[in-house]
């Protein structure tokens, strides 16, 4: 599963749009923060699969079967 979060402005206030996708679906979730609490509210406290993400600290240490870091982000 691929996951990412990006800022967006809602009436001048910074919010976060999370995107979770795999070959079968794409979920968009609007939240107030980009914290671990938001990640766990969306996916639960653990995920029994492979999670593909950038190297943002929220994903590091998350209880997941395996992680794949985005290679484009790792080049920077």
Phi, psi and omega per residue, in radians:
X1 nan 2.429 3.108
X2 -1.763 2.446 -3.126
X3 -2.475 2.504 3.076
X4 -2.783 2.772 3.094
X5 -2.337 2.518 -3.113
X6 -2.476 2.539 3.129
X7 -1.297 2.642 3.019
X8 -2.655 2.681 -3.078
X9 -1.707 2.255 3.056
X10 -2.096 1.852 -3.092
X11 0.926 0.701 3.096
X12 1.464 0.000 3.140
X13 -1.837 2.328 3.125
X14 -1.259 2.136 3.064
X15 -2.125 3.107 -3.130
X16 -2.245 2.344 3.076
X17 -1.913 1.992 3.094
X18 -1.611 2.467 3.089
X19 -2.221 2.176 3.108
X20 -2.171 2.195 -3.054
X21 -2.576 2.628 2.926
X22 -2.489 -2.880 -3.071
X23 -1.218 -0.282 -3.069
X24 -1.801 -0.364 -3.076
X25 -2.754 2.929 3.022
X26 -2.455 2.155 -3.128
X27 -1.973 2.292 3.023
X28 -1.933 2.289 -3.136
X29 -2.311 2.088 3.088
X30 -1.563 2.305 -3.121
X31 -2.415 2.955 3.116
X32 -1.451 -0.445 -3.066
X33 -2.371 3.065 3.025
X34 -2.063 0.697 -3.051
X35 -1.499 2.948 3.062
X36 -1.039 -0.608 3.121
X37 -1.032 -0.689 3.110
X38 -1.155 -0.785 3.104
X39 -0.997 -0.827 -3.117
X40 -1.205 -0.529 3.075
X41 -1.171 -0.555 -3.131
X42 -1.450 -0.871 -3.037
X43 -1.787 -0.217 -3.020
X44 1.644 3.124 -3.081
X45 -1.355 -0.197 3.069
X46 -2.659 2.736 3.135
X47 -2.327 2.155 -3.067
X48 -1.625 1.013 3.130
X49 -2.815 -2.893 3.119
X50 -1.710 2.215 3.140
X51 -1.899 2.117 3.125
X52 -1.796 2.138 -3.069
X53 -2.643 3.032 2.958
X54 -1.354 -2.984 -3.058
X55 -1.697 0.427 3.103
X56 -1.076 2.441 -2.987
X57 -1.020 -0.450 3.128
X58 -1.006 -0.612 -3.086
X59 -1.444 -0.443 3.139
X60 -1.263 2.174 -3.119
X61 1.540 -0.095 3.073
X62 -1.150 2.406 -3.072
X63 -1.277 1.733 -3.059
X64 -2.451 2.629 -3.133
X65 -1.048 -0.791 3.105
X66 -2.719 2.671 3.094
X67 -2.149 2.477 3.001
X68 -2.111 2.083 3.110
X69 -1.490 2.515 3.121
X70 -1.080 2.117 -3.076
X71 -1.147 -0.595 3.097
X72 -1.104 -0.680 3.105
X73 -1.222 -0.614 -3.116
X74 -1.196 -0.444 3.132
X75 -1.190 -0.439 -3.055
X76 -1.285 nan nan
